[in-house]
């Protein structure tokens, strides 16, 4: 059996929220996460790793902003709670980024890469699926407004 390494995320339709633009954004940050974690495994320089991490964080910030716009547009009931979770994730990422810039070991870098992946995948599976369920229950959610 060929198991997926713990640092690799594989996109499947089970991760789809059914809103194509959000799914595309999720797919993009899966690619960025995999690039970051591949670079960590390959022992890229600290400067290269930090640049990749900042790419992930910038993408996540933009994605969260976009999600929150859509939540407001479609009246997602869990909007405020979900937005607070986004804020918590961003704060956690800022702490990780500060730690990453410090003088840390290779194993600590690996752990930070895994933590970033776990936080984002957990959020997608546990939280984003709630609005997927809302979107599936509403015939107009996720459609362009005319």
VENCOR-V754963 format. One record per run of one state. SS is the DSSP state (h for helix, s for strand, l for the rest). FROM is the first residue (numbers start at 1). TO is the last residue. Records with the same first field share a line. If there is no record, write none. Layout:
BEGIN
SS = FROM-TO, FROM-TO
END
This chain:
BEGIN
l = 1-12, 16-19, 42-45, 75-78, 102-105, 138-146
h = 13-15, 20-41, 46-74, 79-101, 106-137
END
